[in-house]
């Protein structure tokens, strides 16, 4: 399952992808437009993740409640 990746050891491992994400977070502290871009990107991934979680757990909260 794709969602398992986000709860497995691969997601939290110290690798190039995590370094990239941390770099973007640091960049957002110094470049005014960066937080908006990061928020938009996060929002675009959040909806499919919520839908995926909800489809696997029928008792989970609807997207509008999150």
URHU-V294364 format. One record per pair of residues at least 24 apart in sequence whose ideal C-beta (glycine too) atoms are under 8 Angstrom apart, sorted by sequence separation. I is the first residue (numbers start at 1). J is the second residue. If there is no record, write none. Layout:
i: {I:I}
j: {J:J}
This chain:
i: {6:3:3:2:3:3:1}
j: {49:49:52:52:53:56:56}
